Amino acid sequence: MLMVAVVLPSMSVVAQQKYGAKPLEFESLKEWKKVHRPAILEFFQSEVYGRTPEKQPKVSFEMLEQSDKALGGKAVRKQVAINVEGLPTPILLLIYQPAEAKGKVPAFVCMNFKGNHQINPDPVIIISENAPKGEELKGDAPRGAAMSRWPLEEIVGAGYAVATIYRGDVDPDVDDNFQNGIHPLFYTEGQSVPAADEWGTIGAWAWGLSRVMDYLEKDKSIDNKRVAVVGHSRLGKTSLWAAVCDKRFALAVSNDSGCGGAALSMRKMGETVAKINKSFPHWFCDNYNKYNDNEEALLVDQQGLIALIAPRPVYVASATEDAWADPEGEFLSALYASPVYELYGKKGLAISAMPQPEKPSIEGSVGYHIRTGKHDITLYDWLQYIKFANKYFK
């Protein structure tokens, strides 16, 4: 995980060239690695998601519950407490993995929106103290309310483990001036809020996903070299940033991530930088406010975020009725990052025009599909991610 600021080389070159919302085409892999990649990484660290503080608390793991009879005997269920020194409650990690697997299995790591207990009605799943309660549930059932987004039997049946944590166990998704969650653990003496270039909540969530990787490296039944990070919506923004920050994630999936995720900000379609910063002022670092109604001032657009993950594979997905997330902008971002993959000798996005719904492109190291429907993550989406991951993990 990236813990320190990156020093920009060749600032004169960078100062003369903004990368904009266009294909990232460079002369050589050496030029990308030595000049442009550090500049783009520094930009996202200091101006968008914020830096991860160097200070790190101690982290330990405790197995809370384990059963080999989950999902009707098809899966092993594990529940692990990720204990972070200074955090009043643990980050609860829930894992389902194939019961009949021979050897280590690959895994999808995902964050969930309302608690581990909502991904499946399994009555044994521990409910986090931080999970929504009472009116916060907005009519959702306490268990299994989000199971349509988590086709566990299909994922486990395909030979993959699913490892998930609740976002609120890491950092609350509210503008609380960063007084709760993990942020206060990282403050230096006299500090009460993150500096203008320090992480917001998306950065904190990405840090939490890396703590899941820490555990998976210790679990001898999981192949920690074959782990994909997956996220939907704001958690899709998080999955991309997590993959940039932590190279242990071998593959990244962005599902309907929109502005601040895969979509090109300079298009100003759907949710814009100003709108997202106004609605969710805690997601990004304070410096990102410089670009409210000022997207042209961005050094690089979100294609740069995808390019930073190269040469590891990335999948971007959209939905036809999700105009707020700008499907075309998400597609173009994947397309414009592809030349960087080619520098590594990889095939980027295998198509040059927006595909029809339910016509996925998974031939290259950058995959893409748009499906019919609304802002959601569905069984159809998961089946494409499994096919894409199979290319690299099976």
C-alpha positions in Angstrom: 0.0 0.0 0.0 1.3 3.5 -0.9 2.2 5.2 2.3 4.3 8.2 1.2 4.1 11.1 -1.2 5.5 10.6 -4.6 8.1 13.2 -5.7 7.3 14.5 -9.2 10.1 14.1 -11.7 10.5 16.3 -14.8 8.0 18.9 -13.5 8.8 21.1 -16.5 7.5 18.4 -18.8 4.3 18.0 -16.7 3.8 21.7 -16.4 3.7 22.0 -20.2 1.3 19.1 -20.7 -2.1 18.4 -19.3 -3.3 15.0 -20.0 -7.0 16.0 -20.2 -9.8 13.7 -21.3 -8.0 12.0 -24.1 -6.1 8.7 -24.8 -2.9 8.4 -22.7 -0.4 7.9 -25.5 3.3 8.0 -24.7 6.5 7.2 -26.6 7.6 4.3 -24.4 7.0 2.3 -21.3 10.1 3.9 -19.7 8.6 7.4 -20.3 5.4 6.3 -18.7 7.1 4.9 -15.7 9.6 7.6 -15.1 7.7 10.7 -16.0 3.9 10.4 -16.5 2.9 7.7 -14.1 4.5 9.5 -11.1 2.9 12.8 -12.1 -0.5 11.3 -12.5 -0.2 9.3 -9.2 0.9 12.5 -7.4 -2.1 14.3 -8.8 -4.7 11.8 -7.6 -3.0 11.5 -4.2 -2.8 15.3 -3.5 -5.8 16.6 -5.4 -8.5 13.9 -5.5 -8.5 11.1 -3.0 -5.9 12.4 -0.7 -2.8 10.9 0.8 -2.8 8.0 3.3 -1.1 9.2 6.5 2.3 7.5 7.2 1.3 6.8 10.8 -0.3 3.3 11.0 -2.1 1.7 14.0 -1.5 -1.9 15.0 -3.9 -4.4 13.4 -4.6 -8.0 14.5 -7.1 -10.7 13.6 -9.4 -13.0 15.6 -11.5 -15.8 14.2 -15.0 -15.4 15.6 -16.9 -18.2 13.9 -16.3 -20.8 11.3 -18.6 -23.5 9.7 -18.2 -25.8 6.7 -22.0 -26.2 6.4 -22.9 -22.8 5.0 -25.1 -22.3 1.9 -26.5 -25.8 2.3 -23.0 -27.3 2.7 -21.7 -25.7 -0.5 -19.5 -23.2 1.3 -17.3 -22.6 4.3 -18.2 -19.5 6.2 -15.7 -17.6 8.3 -16.2 -14.5 10.4 -13.1 -12.6 11.4 -12.6 -9.6 13.6 -10.1 -7.2 12.2 -9.0 -5.3 15.3 -7.5 -1.9 14.7 -5.8 -0.4 17.8 -7.8 2.6 18.9 -10.9 1.8 16.9 -13.7 1.1 19.4 -15.3 -1.7 17.4 -13.7 -4.3 15.0 -14.0 -4.4 11.3 -16.1 -7.5 10.8 -14.9 -9.7 7.9 -17.3 -12.2 6.4 -16.0 -14.9 4.0 -17.8 -17.6 2.0 -15.6 -20.0 0.1 -16.1 -23.3 -1.8 -16.4 -26.2 0.6 -15.1 -28.8 -1.8 -12.1 -26.8 -3.1 -8.9 -28.6 -3.7 -6.1 -26.2 -2.8 -6.1 -22.5 -2.5 -9.0 -20.5 -4.1 -9.1 -17.1 -5.7 -11.2 -14.4 -4.1 -13.3 -11.4 -4.7 -12.9 -8.7 -2.0 -15.8 -6.3 -1.8 -17.2 -3.7 0.6 -20.9 -3.7 1.4 -23.3 -0.8 2.1 -25.4 -1.7 5.2 -23.7 -4.6 7.0 -22.5 -8.1 6.4 -25.9 -9.5 7.5 -27.6 -7.9 4.5 -25.8 -9.9 1.9 -27.5 -13.2 2.9 -30.3 -14.2 5.3 -27.9 -16.6 7.1 -28.9 -16.1 10.7 -25.4 -16.8 12.0 -23.9 -13.7 10.4 -22.8 -11.3 13.1 -24.5 -7.8 12.9 -22.0 -5.0 13.4 -22.6 -2.5 16.1 -22.2 0.2 13.4 -24.8 -1.2 11.1 -28.0 0.9 10.4 -30.7 0.4 12.9 -34.3 1.4 13.2 -35.3 4.3 10.9 -31.8 4.2 9.3 -32.8 0.9 7.6 -35.5 2.8 5.5 -37.7 -0.3 5.3 -34.9 -2.8 4.6 -35.1 -6.2 6.2 -32.4 -6.6 8.8 -31.0 -9.8 7.1 -30.7 -10.6 3.4 -32.0 -7.2 2.2 -29.2 -6.9 -0.3 -28.8 -10.5 -1.4 -29.8 -9.8 -5.0 -26.4 -8.0 -5.2 -24.6 -10.9 -3.7 -25.2 -14.1 -5.7 -23.1 -16.2 -3.3 -24.0 -19.6 -4.7 -23.0 -18.7 -8.2 -19.7 -17.1 -7.1 -18.8 -19.9 -4.8 -20.0 -22.4 -7.3 -17.5 -20.9 -9.8 -14.7 -21.6 -7.4 -14.3 -18.2 -5.8 -14.3 -17.0 -2.3 -16.2 -13.8 -1.4 -14.7 -11.6 1.4 -16.7 -8.6 2.5 -16.7 -5.9 5.1 -19.2 -3.2 6.0 -18.1 0.3 5.0 -19.3 1.8 8.3 -17.0 -0.4 10.3 -14.1 1.5 8.7 -15.5 5.0 8.3 -19.0 6.3 8.4 -20.6 7.5 5.2 -21.6 10.9 6.7 -20.1 14.3 6.8 -19.1 14.2 10.5 -16.0 16.4 10.1 -13.9 13.2 10.3 -14.5 12.8 14.0 -15.5 9.1 13.9 -14.3 6.0 12.1 -10.5 5.6 11.5 -9.5 9.2 10.7 -8.9 10.3 14.3 -6.4 7.4 14.7 -4.1 9.0 12.2 -4.1 12.6 13.4 -0.8 14.1 14.6 -0.6 16.1 17.8 -2.9 19.1 17.6 -4.6 17.8 14.4 -8.5 17.5 14.4 -9.3 17.1 10.7 -7.3 15.8 7.7 -5.0 18.3 5.9 -6.2 19.5 2.5 -4.2 16.9 0.7 -5.0 14.0 3.1 -7.5 11.3 2.6 -11.3 11.5 2.7 -13.7 8.6 3.3 -13.0 6.9 0.0 -9.3 6.8 0.8 -10.2 5.4 4.3 -12.4 2.7 2.8 -9.6 1.7 0.4 -7.3 1.4 3.5 -9.9 -0.9 5.0 -9.9 -3.1 1.9 -6.1 -3.5 2.2 -6.6 -4.7 5.8 -8.7 -7.5 4.3 -5.8 -8.3 2.0 -3.6 -8.4 5.1 -5.8 -11.2 6.5 -6.1 -13.1 3.3 -2.3 -13.3 3.2 -2.5 -15.2 6.4 -5.4 -17.5 5.4 -3.8 -20.6 3.9 -7.0 -21.6 2.0 -7.0 -18.4 -0.1 -4.6 -17.7 -2.9 -3.6 -14.1 -2.1 -2.0 -13.8 -5.5 -5.4 -14.2 -7.2 -7.6 -11.6 -5.5 -9.9 -9.2 -7.3 -11.3 -6.0 -5.6 -14.9 -5.2 -6.7 -17.1 -2.3 -5.9 -20.4 -0.8 -6.9 -21.3 2.9 -7.1 -19.3 4.9 -4.5 -17.6 1.6 -3.6 -16.7 1.2 -7.2 -14.7 4.5 -6.9 -13.2 2.9 -3.8 -12.2 -0.3 -5.6 -10.3 1.5 -8.3 -8.4 3.6 -5.8 -7.7 0.6 -3.6 -6.2 -1.2 -6.6 -4.0 1.9 -7.3 -2.8 2.0 -3.7 -2.3 -1.7 -3.1 -0.7 -3.7 -5.9 -1.6 -6.9 -4.1 -5.0 -6.7 -5.7 -4.4 -8.6 -8.9 -7.6 -7.3 -10.7 -10.0 -4.5 -10.2 -13.8 -4.1 -11.0 -15.7 -0.8 -11.2 -19.5 -1.3 -11.3 -21.5 1.9 -12.2 -18.9 4.1 -10.4 -19.5 7.3 -12.2 -17.9 10.7 -11.2 -14.8 10.2 -9.2 -14.7 6.6 -10.4 -14.5 5.5 -14.0 -16.4 8.3 -15.7 -14.6 11.2 -17.4 -15.2 14.3 -15.2 -14.5 16.8 -18.0 -17.6 15.6 -19.9 -19.7 17.1 -17.1 -22.5 14.6 -17.7 -24.7 13.4 -14.9 -23.0 13.9 -11.6 -20.3 16.5 -11.8 -17.4 17.3 -9.5 -19.2 20.2 -8.0 -22.4 18.2 -7.4 -20.5 15.3 -5.8 -18.4 17.5 -3.6 -21.5 19.4 -2.4 -23.5 16.2 -1.7 -20.7 14.2 -0.3 -18.0 16.6 1.0 -16.3 13.8 3.0 -15.5 11.4 0.1 -12.5 13.2 -1.4 -9.7 15.4 0.0 -10.4 19.1 0.5 -8.2 20.0 -2.5 -10.7 18.4 -4.9 -13.0 21.4 -4.3 -10.6 23.4 -6.5 -12.2 21.6 -9.5 -15.9 22.4 -8.7 -17.2 23.7 -12.0 -13.6 23.8 -13.1 -13.0 20.4 -14.5 -10.8 21.8 -17.2 -8.1 22.5 -14.6 -7.7 18.8 -13.8 -4.2 17.6 -14.7 -5.7 14.3 -15.9 -9.1 12.8 -16.1 -10.3 9.4 -14.7 -8.6 7.5 -17.5 -5.5 8.2 -15.6 -6.8 6.4 -12.6 -7.4 3.3 -14.6 -4.0 3.6 -16.3 -2.3 3.6 -12.9 -3.6 0.0 -12.3 -1.8 -1.2 -15.5 -0.7 -3.8 -16.3 -3.1 -5.5 -13.9 -6.5 -6.1 -15.5 -9.5 -3.8 -15.0 -13.2 -4.2 -15.7 -15.5 -1.3 -16.0 -19.3 -1.7 -16.2 -22.3 0.6 -16.8 -26.1 0.4 -17.0 -28.4 1.9 -19.7 -30.6 3.7 -17.2 -27.8 5.1 -15.1 -27.3 8.4 -16.8 -26.1 9.9 -13.5 -23.0 7.8 -13.7 -22.4 8.7 -17.4 -22.0 5.3 -19.1 -20.3 6.7 -22.2 -17.8 8.5 -20.0 -17.1 5.3 -18.2 -16.5 3.5 -21.5 -14.3 6.3 -22.8 -12.2 6.2 -19.7 -11.5 2.5 -20.2 -10.7 3.2 -23.8 -8.4 6.1 -23.2 -6.4 4.1 -20.5 -5.8 1.3 -23.0 -2.7 2.7 -24.7 -0.9 2.4 -21.4 -1.7 -1.3 -21.2 -0.3 -1.6 -24.7 3.0 -0.2 -23.5 3.2 -3.2 -21.2 2.6 -5.5 -24.1 -1.0 -6.1 -23.0 -4.1 -5.7 -25.1 -6.3 -2.9 -23.7 -10.0 -2.6 -24.4 -10.7 -4.8 -27.4 -13.3 -2.5 -28.9 -13.2 1.2 -30.0 -16.9 2.0 -30.0 -19.5 1.8 -27.2 -21.0 -1.8 -27.4 -24.7 -2.7 -27.3 -26.2 -3.8 -24.0 -25.3 -7.3 -22.9 -22.5 -7.5 -25.4 -19.4 -7.5 -23.1 -15.9 -7.0 -24.2 -13.5 -9.2 -22.2 -10.9 -10.1 -24.7 -8.3 -7.5 -23.5 -6.8 -6.6 -20.1 -9.4 -3.9 -19.9 -13.0 -5.2 -20.0 -16.2 -3.4 -20.4 -20.0 -4.0 -20.6 -23.2 -2.0 -20.4 -26.3 -3.9 -19.4 -29.9 -3.0 -19.6 -31.3 -1.6 -16.4 -30.8 0.8 -13.5 -28.0 1.7 -11.1 -27.3 -1.7 -9.4 -25.0 -4.7 -9.4 -26.8 -7.8 -10.6 -26.2 -11.4 -11.3 -25.5 -10.5 -14.9 -22.7 -8.2 -13.8 -21.2 -10.8 -11.5 -21.2 -13.5 -14.2 -19.2 -11.2 -16.5 -16.7 -10.5 -13.7 -16.3 -14.2 -13.1 -15.6 -14.8 -16.8 -13.1 -12.0 -16.9 -11.4 -13.2 -13.7 -11.3 -16.8 -15.0 -8.9 -15.5 -17.8 -6.3 -14.5 -15.2 -7.1 -16.7 -12.2 -8.0 -20.1 -13.6 
